[in-house]
Amino acid sequence: MASGNHSTITDFILLGLSADPQIQALLFVLFLGIYLQTLMGNLLILLVIRMDYHLLAPMYFFLSHLSFLDLCFSSTTVPKLLDNLLFQRKTISVVGCLAQVFFLFDTSGTEGCLLSVMAYDRYVAICHPLLYAQIMSSKLCKELVWGSWSLGFLDALINIGLAMNLDFCGERSIPHYSCELPSLFPLSCSDVSTNFTVMLCSGLLHGVGTCVLIIFSYTLIISTILRINSSTGRSKAFSTCSSHLTAVLLFYGSALLRYIVPTSDSSLELIFSVLYSVITPLVNPFIYSLKNNEVKAAMKRTLRKFLQYFRILPKHKI
């Protein structure tokens, strides 16, 4: 980034969630707890999938990447929010702000692609069970995952590449707790029409495109499940995709409330944003651990391994 592009303004002011010091202290404790729980929950999912040889199916390979994405997604905004709440330093440099926007684009775009990949995986597992191992090969799974990461990175690179050419002058305040690209447009004295068009097109391709793929996959899945004669078979088939469907509804539902549903209430907008960028990464590990029997069983086995290890350790020391 050329230094001349941003000579007028070198930092922004994040107005955050509240200006009241007492409320800020309460919010710090709340969000610190949420962030630590998010870290522990997603790291636990990663650890269990890594250690348990029963979780070798492609679904769990995708789930490990989803957990890593949620760690990155939450870590993009929450640490800076905690810093602002604790030290009441509400400033963020222009470079830091653009970096935060980049990683928000990257992680959210990649997560949308990955959720559509997981929907395809559930479609093959339920609609073509005999061909599942043949279709969902290790090579294809890796290509789908790296394709998701690449699309998210490309989306972020294009949008931030254009944003780096913007000049910022005059107003410095962002009525939010994090930097988002739409919040930067009103602060720019440059023409943002190209930036807005590119952002809209990339948002439609990522958001609507992946959502359509997921809806199409689940239409075929539900159609197949309804043709199963026994109620036990239908229940078992649906249980294999219920956790993923719940995660999809949470991610796209919160994104819909945040970016598409119009609201003139700034506090309501902040609540929707917290739901999307803070609560979703927190809840995903609970969804997959509580609604997936194989993950629950693997967590119990992993816990037993650790307990046995700590029981044996003192004997060796003696």
Secondary structure, DSSP 8 states (H G I E B T S, - for coil): --GGGGSS-SEEEE--S-S-HHHHHHHHHHHHHHHHHHHHHHHHHHHHHHH-TT--SHHHHHHHHHHHHHHHHHHHHHHHHHHHHHH---EEEHHHHHHHHHHHHHHHHHHHHHHHHHHHHHHHHHH-GGGHHHHS-HHHHHHHHHHHHHHHHHHHHHHHHHHTT--B-S--EESSSS--HHHHGGGBSS--HHHHHHHHHHHIIIIIHHHHHHHHHHHHHHHHHHT-SSHHHHHHHHHHHHHHHHHHHHHHHHHHHHHTS----HHHHHHHHHIIIIIHHHHHHHHHHHH-HHHHHHHHHHHHHHHHHHHHHHHHH-
